[in-house]
Amino acid sequence: MFRFLLISLNIDTILQESTIHRRREKLRKMTDGLGLRDAYSATIERIKAQGGDKSRLGMEALMWVNHAERPLKADELCHALAVELGSKDFNAGNAPSISTLVNCCQGLITVDKEASTVRLIHFTLHEYLSSHPDIFNRPHSALAEICLTYLNSEQVKSIPADRSPDLSDIPFLEYSSLYWGVHAKKELSDNASSLALELFQEYDGHISTRLLLEQVRNIEGIDTNFLLNGLHCASFFGIVEVAAALLEMECYDINGGDFGGDTPLAWAACNRHEGAVRILLGREEVNPDKPDNDGCTPLSFAARNGHEGVVKILLGREEVNPDKTGNNGQTPLSYAAENGYEGVVIILLGREEVNPDKPDNGGRTTLSYAASRGHEGVVKVLLGREDVNPDKPDKWRRTPLISASMNGHKRVVELLHSHKAVTRGAT
């Protein structure tokens, strides 16, 4: 499963927003100083003045290039602009040429020959477009609708899902499969919601499911019996409104596992989607502590990925065991420590049920995981606990000090050396 939002207003967020504000102000002054602001405005007016298909293609191409989640290949963009909203058929013959699009955009987009991707003519253009939200009407919602219309077309639905497809003839399939939900989460229209529900009617056998799973699991050759349904997908993307609609339809088992045994709650938890987590936890029949095939719970996923907000929400449920071990013997605490998430470590250590020195199946403790990865902050927190043995060896007789030394983490070695209970001759 992909081990990867409501962000609380804290000092880090304030500093980040301040930095973004200063950067935008600097870019604004730059565009004004170079006279680009007026030039961009005038060029966009010329695009609109072309009228007909030229105007439509120019503005839509500009919207795609500016708001796409990753740089688009030329053929991806051309096929995206061939999609007709409301149509069940996709005609690749309607795709404009890239040279046509460049001309329709009056030179505001260009093709990067080295990467074969389409980009804006200058980085300040992105800042200009971002500072003028009225130029495009709800762009992310529009892109989501285009992606979903394409995925619901008869041409795409007829693609066999038992093998990875050749994307050369269907270049827009990968982008629409992987990113429709990202756009929908940012801006969801009623039409996009309806299109998503239509897609989910046969989602477990849809080719887009295969592409999504292969991407998030970084593997190929997934069995055709995906066992990934619409509620899993809506939870993965964190689209609260769609997840809520699916729950009201009562056609999905909220505790049903996918191909790996992961529940919708697990998908939402590991991707930091607090809104989706709350919606799912609001159902009386949900099991908030159900493990997957590897014994990992939603709390394990949230802890492993450092999602403090989700961890706090899950710990608010009495049914959740904060010290539950997976098949390998790791706990949510050891997962958080392994990945250096000090905040999550502190939250979990605040629960008296949590054993900070519990070894996994190989005898590795939470401190051992943190030390081997060089996470100084976590090591300091754990060394401050009287119930942590800083010199406990694993089954291979490696102590935290040895593990840190083997991986070249000098600062952690110094921290462990300074502890009175550590055997200094270990290194």
BELRA-V501435 format. One record per helix or strand of 3 or more residues. SS is the DSSP state (alpha for helix, beta for strand). FROM is the first residue (numbers start at 0). TO is the last residue. If there is no record, write none. Layout:
ss | from | to
SS | FROM | TO
SS | FROM | TO
This chain:
ss | from | to
alpha | 10 | 32
alpha | 35 | 48
alpha | 51 | 66
alpha | 73 | 79
alpha | 91 | 93
alpha | 97 | 103
beta | 108 | 111
beta | 116 | 119
alpha | 122 | 129
alpha | 132 | 134
alpha | 138 | 150
alpha | 153 | 156
alpha | 171 | 185
alpha | 189 | 199
alpha | 202 | 204
alpha | 206 | 216
alpha | 229 | 236
alpha | 239 | 248
alpha | 263 | 269
alpha | 273 | 280
alpha | 297 | 303
alpha | 307 | 314
alpha | 331 | 337
alpha | 341 | 348
alpha | 365 | 372
alpha | 375 | 382
alpha | 399 | 405
alpha | 409 | 416
alpha | 423 | 425
